[in-house]
Every structure is written in structure tokens, then in C-alpha cells.
Amino acid sequence: MTGIKLAGLCGSAAAAALMVFASPAMAQVQEQTYRFDLPAQGLGSALRAFGQASRQQIIFSEGSVRGRQAPALVGTFTADDGLTRLLAGSGLTVTRTRSGVVTVGNEPARAGNATTDGATEGARDLSELVVTGSRIRRTDTTSSSPVTMVTAADLTERGYTQVGDMLNQLTSNTPSFAQPPFSGVPAGSGQTYPNLLNLGAGRTLTLINGRRMVATSDNFGDRGVDVNIIPAGLIDRIDVVQAGGAAVYGSDAIGGVVNYILKDNFEGMEVDTQYGISSHGDDKRPSARVTFGKNFAGGRGNFAADIEYSKTDPLLEQDREFFKSGTRSITNLANTSLTDGRPPTAIILNGHQWRYNTNGVIFTTNTTAPTGLLRNGSGQALQFAADGSMVIPYDTGIIGPNSSSASGGEGLDSRRLSTLATGVQRYTGTLVGHYDLTDHIKASTELLYSHQKGDDEIGTQGLVKFVGGFAPGGQGPVSFTRNNPFLTAAQIATLSAASPAFAAGGPLVLSKMYDVIPQNRNTKTDVWRLLAALDGDFNFADRDFYWSVSASHGETKTRQTVLDFDIAKTNNAFSAARNGAGQIVCAINADAITTNDDPACVAFNPFINGGNEAATAYFSVPVGGSTRNKQDDFLATLSGDVISLPAGKAKFALTYEHRAENAKFNPFEANLSGITGQGESFAESGKYNTDEFSGELLIPIVGGDFTLPFVEALDVNGSYRFVDNSLAGKEEVWGIGGNWTVGWGLGLRASRSRNFSAPTLGQQFAPTSVNPGNPAQDPCDRTLINSGPNAAARLANCQALFAAHPEYGPLASFNDPAINTGLVALTVGGNPNLENEVSKTWTYGLVYTPKYVPGLTLSVDRIQIDLTNGLSSFTINNFLSVCYDTQPQQTSFCDTFTRNSQGYLTTGRETTFNAGSVLYRGEVYNFNYRFPIGRFFGGEDYGSLEVAAEATHTSRQETSVTGFDLTRSQDTPSAPDWRIRYDLRYSKGPLKLFYSLYYLPSVRANATATIESTPVPVIKANYQHTVSAQYDFGDFTVRGGVANLTDEHPSFNSRIYGDLYGRRFFVGVTARY
């Protein structure tokens, strides 16, 4: 933490120095000049191109530029001079908001109204626009909630071709990567979902142009929209509202809102290509994009199309040096007590699973102890050779105490158990257009299509038959005798010499992982949405009103496939015998029983690698399924002026939204039948509809010509939303806020809101299956009865249970075998009785834009969120804990499991339940200072410099699944105390240089980690540097850069705290026609 404190002090000192030593005279020094080469075009397109060239944030309403043409702008000008030339003759004016954003709007009110109140209020009436976080049109970008803006230039300078990569750089967003949290589990589908404030991806709402998008997730977890379906070529900006927004936009806006604003007046053609590669020679990232747009009908209409392709390859653990060590944990024999300064486990390098490998380790019995290894006369453990031709010595490595791990040896390399990162292939096509039916009515449409394929190269562990495996699930080891027809005489002799019992006809056990099928887990996702809208404005009773209606239909189809094994057929194939003709066949086809014959069965040779293709084809089956989400959304809004007040116009917005969604899940045949040992699955479907009404009100109290000491402007706003969901029921949410401009560039803001998130269709209707369970932690077991979050309640409840059931025996000696074995049959599925989860949110902060330091903006906001009735994924252990650790007992939780006559747990349930809670406390910081370097050197043109910093501080984050347990996550890899990003930009004419530092401080491995509990209790700080350069030659721009310049890897011992890929290079070119 010392480094971060030092960085913060340096940043504060620098800002203070600027404020103290900068003088008003500095503002008079000649501003930075820029080189422009803009052809004559529609004004909207010209303003966007101008903003990118000068790095100005320019906001305008489409209505104000509609039908207007901009002249060519060629030469070197200051930003103000260039903008004045661009707007010459347009009748539009320019102003800057207190946050430094440029707004372009109309001249004063209509002719004929010169004597109205509106005309006497001030010099001009800017065109009104909608700012994310509200549907009220206003003349500035002021918001009572913290808002961060991302532009298309932010992607380009970092070499990003997918929007999700940029969102991962936002410090208020928890990065989402297609990687497993630990070895041995799938890496995922490759989709990226925003997760603001680490509250969960389902608690961040995604909008496109202020409207909802169909979920691209499978809808059986969090509801989310994959960031990478967004067309990068049509991005105008991305508005990110931190904390809340449900009263304006509806469900899911708890952590905040991400609104993708697409370009509405793109003209010309852009062809963009880029290629990236890592310094390791892998992670190749080709991408291509074509964007085309054109005005028509004299500027009354415009259409634009964007087609994009990008690809990233899968990454394996052996591809990276920092994972080649294969770290694993073993029991630390040096640990003698809880206070000796030694952890209970130790980390070993070059870790292997000694109990099995791909050759086949031989045991005398089905035991996980080293004593069960078959050894020759020299004491060497034995295995089969790679080609299965002979039995050879096996190097176990140095086996850890009571562990499946060994350092070194020939056991299975643990890095082969999962992909490090999923590969993604992506195609998108987008068409947007609008046409002015009249001067006051606009028709528009959006069509978006995306096809994405995720390639998890080791998405399954394949066929693993190992000692200690769960036999009913097909993972038990292979038992064989000397009568196995695949054994050679030499092998039988070697094995018999090592085991007299085998020589006498007894069995041995083979523990092996079989590389017999592709391990790829493929996920294909197709998404499309079509939207049609009408927008208009009118004047009534000397008040301006705006209206909008839109209707959209969207669909997502997802299909996930991986190969698995039919347990019955696998057992048939592994049991071989010779028939009457001496041929090796499946034993079921060689015995005297004809009712169990299977002509398709092919005997499997368990001792070799390869050569079993026919047998593998017999017992391997595709598993997975397909899901389809559909969404129909109708949205109608009316907004406008209420009354003119001394400080300005009071404004309102009314909204009605009707949304209908349905989801279907169709498992594959193997899943339906349960033949792979995972239990039967069932096709499921569900649907709901919701009717929602909302209203907003904005009241200016002080402002314009009406000011007070220390109050240049003051406004308050309120919002309310009523929700009637056909499944989750009725809900009411609200928000209030205010903005206070004190003066001298200082503004204060605050908001208070109640937000909600409705359960997903998946959480309500997930397909039901009955699976062999994992070990269950029975609270009444004698080893656990005095533990838990409420030990007294646990003891009392268990005593009452055993008193009511004397057949269970004495409680003091009760030992449930379910603790150590998967004996509980688990029913897994949805819960149709779920309710909305709700949160209460506070935000308050300041924005400082001192006029005597032009170009400087500083903002700080505090965020407090309390979520209750949270939608939690409940395991049987969660149900058990709530049942026994609370008083009085909650029967709805206790009814989810059963016991047999001995008191042992026999059945249980896993589903989603309303019981969780989340508490979040933190702040977001933004600093930006942009200035011409010549300001400090006599006005010479040395280019301009922009210094920016963004930080999110999480001071407290606590999560409860059951409502009774509590897990602190701040100061851990998932929620570090700080995330900080520094950006430095230099530009002079056509040249732009960029540097960025993304910083993660040191954190604890978990909330309670100490050297007494964890071998590496502190995860070290992590730094990622990015540099790039681009040069604009007029018709085309070339760029190049290096991401992760110093080739930093994830901090030891973590795979998520840092960058997996290492140093990466990229080059690209954008051609304009």
C-alpha cells in the first residue's frame, strides 16, 4: 500500500501546484493548434471527425444538425477557431459545460417569440439533449450521479478492436476474461460482460442508444449482454453510470448502467485492419472492419453499415512460462500449531497428479495411498509404456503428505486440466439509419447481428479413470486380471512377478487419463435485434415537448457442445473377452447371455494410447444443449417543459415500457437420458411480461440570472418507476438527486435511490436434473455441531431433531458419511417462486473545473450500496446452514433435504433463493488536465499534452449468500482496495503518442489470509504499461503499439490478478474514402 499512497500524494501535489501557480493570464496564451483535413460533409459527421482530431468531447442533438452541411476544413487551427469555421453559417452556437464538454446548439428562441419569457431569460437557448441517467432533455451534461465517458479514440490508441477490452480498463468495472478461476474447470464461452463495482454482471444494465438489448447470456445465470457484439466502428461514445438507474431504466441497474451511443450521421467509408501478436509468437489477433455511411434526400436521411471480424486464439497453461512451473498445494508438515508462523499447506513447483497419468499407473487396490502402488522387486512403482507395449518403472516424484500432488515425476501435468483462456472468433454486422419525415418527426431503425464462436480447447478433462474416482459417475479405475485379452505374455510375466495375487488370477487396478477424444468445448452464439422508432417534437402553450416511440425484437441462440461418454457403453467396451473364434470382442457379446448383446460394441484396449478410434466412437456422445432467448420491447416517452422559473425551465419525462421475454432450453439426447452419469436433464421453458411506468422531474432552483452568494446554480431531480412483472410481481423504485454549483468552478452533487433486479428466466426455470452430489456438510455431524455462524442455534436445532427422531441414535456420536462421500442425490433446477432483489444507494461528490486552469477537471464521488433479498445460488450446504443456524428454524429451507432412518442425508436441492445481501462502500476518482505545452513556453506550438487518471477505491465490500454468513472481499484479488489507471497523451498535428499504466495494489489472497492460514497470504502489486503511436496522413492513419510493455504476468500465486497474455504488439491502418 505504500506505493499507492505515494502515487496518490504525488497526484494530489501535482494538482495542487497547478491550481496554486497557474494564473488567469495563462488562459490568454495562444492555445494548441491542430491539423485538420476534413472534406465538406454533413455537419454531424464533421463534428465527430473534428472531435476525434482535436480530442474534444463534443455533444449535440441530432435535431440541431439535421440537414445541415459543413464546409471543408483544411489547415492548422486552434480548436476554437476550427470549430467556428466549421459552424460558419449554420446558425449554431458553442458553449462549454462546467465539466469542460463542448455542446453545440441552436441560436435563441423562435422568431415571433421575442417578447416571451424564454427570450428574456438569456442570450441563447442551446439545443436540448438526453444524458445517460435520465430521459429528460436538457442543455448541459450535468448529472447528479457519477458518469464516465469512453470514446472510440480510447479503443484505437490501446489497439483494441473489441469494446469489451476497453471496458476492462475502467477502474469501476471488474474485468471479465474468458479464463477459469483455477485449473480443472472450463474457461467459458468467451463472452465479456460488464460488472460495475464488482456487484455481479447481472446487476449492471446494458443499453444501446438508451434502449434495452436482448440478453446474450444463456439466461440460466446472470442476465447480461456480451460487450463484444457492439460495433466498434459505429461507437460514438460509451456512457457509464456508476451506481443505480433502475427508476429511469428498470431492472438490473443496481451497480450501474452502460449505454452504448452509436453514430447517427456517419458519412464516407472507413476500412480498418489490425494485426496483433504476443512476444511469445502466439495470441495472434487479426481483425478487419468496414464502415460505410451516406446522407440522402438533401441531408434529411442517413444510413450507415458496419461489418467487423476479429479473432483471438485459445491460450494454454504450457504456453506461458509463469504457468510452466505447475504450482500445487500440499500439506505442510512443518506446521505445528496455529501460532508458529507456518501455514498448514505449502506450495510446490513442477506439480503433478501422481495418482494417474496418460500411460496408466498400476495399483494393487482402489486406494489413493502411495502404499497401493504396484512395485517391482526393486521397489519401483510401475506403469504401462506410452505405446502400451510393456510395463516399465514409474517415477512418482516427491509425493506430498496425504496429497494427490507430487513435485516432479511422471504423473499427470496439472496444466493439462484446463485452458488458460478461451479463443473467440467474432463476426458482427450493423445497419443504422434515419429519415426526417417532417421537420419535427424522424423515423429511425437499427439492425444488429452477431455470430460468435468460443473455443475452450480443454473444456473437458476427457475420459479419466483414476483411483478414488466416483464409480457410478464412470470415473472409477479400470480393474483387470491376467485374463484380459489385450495383455501380452511379457506384460503378464512382469505384472505376475510384481504381484503373486495377480499371478493367481487376482485383479490389479489401472489409473489413467485417456486422450481419446477432442477436449474442445465449443460455444456458438447468434444474436440479432431489429428496432424501429419514431421521434418528434412540438410546441404547445409556449412549451417545448419531445416524444419517442420504439419497438424492438431481439433473439439470442446459443449452442454449447462437448464430448462425453455413455457410461453403460464405456463399461461394455472396457470389458473385453475372446469369442469362440479367438477374436477380442466386448464381453457382453462373448457370453452365453444373448439379451445383453450389442453388435455395435467395440472392445477398448485400456493399455495403449491411440488405436481405439472405433471403440471411442461407440461410447462417446455429444452433450450440452441449445438455448434461445427472445425479447420484445415497446418504449414510449414524452418529455418537455413544465413551467418557467427564475432559474430556468422545470422539465419532466414520462415513460411507458412493455417488455416480454421468453427462454427455452433444449438439452441434447444424452443429457435428457442421463447416460453420461450426470443425471437426467429436462427441457425447460419460461416466459414473462412486464408493464412499467416511470416519471422524472427536474426543477432548477437557482441559476441563470437568478443567483445567490455561493450558489451559482442549484437544481433537484426526482424519478419514480412502477413495475408489474407477471412472475416477480409488483415493484416500486425511486431516485432523488441534486446539483449545486458553488462557484469558482466547484460543483457538488448527490443522489439517493432505490433500485432492483428481477430474477432471470433461467433462475426461475432452469432445467431440472438429479445428479450424484458432492459431499454435504451436515451441521449435526459431531465434527461440525459446535461450529457455524451461530453455534448455539445449531446445537439447539440438532438436539431438537434427534429428540424427535430417536432412531437416529445419540447426537454426540453421530457421524454422517455424506461429509466425505457424494451420497446425496441433488435435484438441481430453477425456482419459480423468486422475488426481486432490491438495493438502496447513496452517491455524493464534487466536480472541480477551475477557470484559472483551463482544461483541468477533477471529480470525486462516494458510493454506498446496500442490497437485500439477493438472488443467491444455493447449494445443499447453504440450505443446511440456514436451516440449523437460525432460530426459529425456517421450514422452507429445512424442507429442501431429507434424511434416512439413520439420520444420514439422502437427498438435497440446489437452486436460486432470495436470501443474500451485499454491502458496498467506495469512491470513484477522475482527473483530467489537457493543455498546450506552449502555454508554459511563450505560446510556441509544441503540441498538446493530456494527463488523466481514473481510480476506484473499495473501502468495504461484504457479501452474504444465506443472509447469515458474511464474506469480506475488499483487499482481495476480486475486489482490490484500489484500481488505478494513468493515461498520458501527446499530440501535435497528425502525430499522437499515448502511454497508459493500469495499476493493481498488493492484496490478500483471501479476506482472512495470514501466514498461519495461507502459504502466500499477500498477492503482490501488478503493473501493466501500454504505449502506442499513430500518424494521420490524411486519407489514412497508421498506428502501432505495445500492450503490457514490460511483459508482466499475474502476480504469484494467482491466475486472475494481472495479464495472462504477456507483451503484445499491434499494428493497424485506417483508410478513409
DAWOTA-V495753 format. One record per helix or strand of 2 or more residues. SS is the DSSP state (H for helix, E for strand). FROM is the first residue (numbers start at 1). LEN is the number of residues. Records with the same first field share a line. If there is no record, write none. Layout:
BEGIN
SS: FROM-LEN ; FROM-LEN
END
This chain:
BEGIN
H: 2-20 ; 24-5 ; 43-12 ; 62-4 ; 79-8 ; 117-4 ; 152-7 ; 163-5 ; 201-3 ; 227-3 ; 232-3 ; 246-4 ; 317-3 ; 321-4 ; 370-3 ; 414-4 ; 471-3 ; 489-10 ; 500-4 ; 567-8 ; 587-3 ; 613-7 ; 669-5 ; 761-5 ; 791-14 ; 806-3 ; 811-3 ; 817-3 ; 876-9 ; 891-4 ; 933-4
E: 33-6 ; 41-2 ; 58-3 ; 69-2 ; 73-6 ; 92-5 ; 102-5 ; 129-2 ; 137-2 ; 147-5 ; 204-5 ; 211-2 ; 235-8 ; 256-7 ; 268-11 ; 285-12 ; 301-12 ; 315-2 ; 328-4 ; 345-4 ; 351-3 ; 361-3 ; 381-4 ; 391-4 ; 398-2 ; 405-3 ; 412-2 ; 419-3 ; 423-16 ; 441-16 ; 463-3 ; 478-3 ; 508-7 ; 521-20 ; 543-23 ; 576-3 ; 584-3 ; 620-26 ; 648-20 ; 684-20 ; 713-13 ; 729-15 ; 746-12 ; 769-4 ; 825-4 ; 837-12 ; 856-19 ; 898-2 ; 905-28 ; 944-17 ; 967-2 ; 978-11 ; 991-10 ; 1003-2 ; 1018-2 ; 1022-11 ; 1036-8 ; 1064-9
END
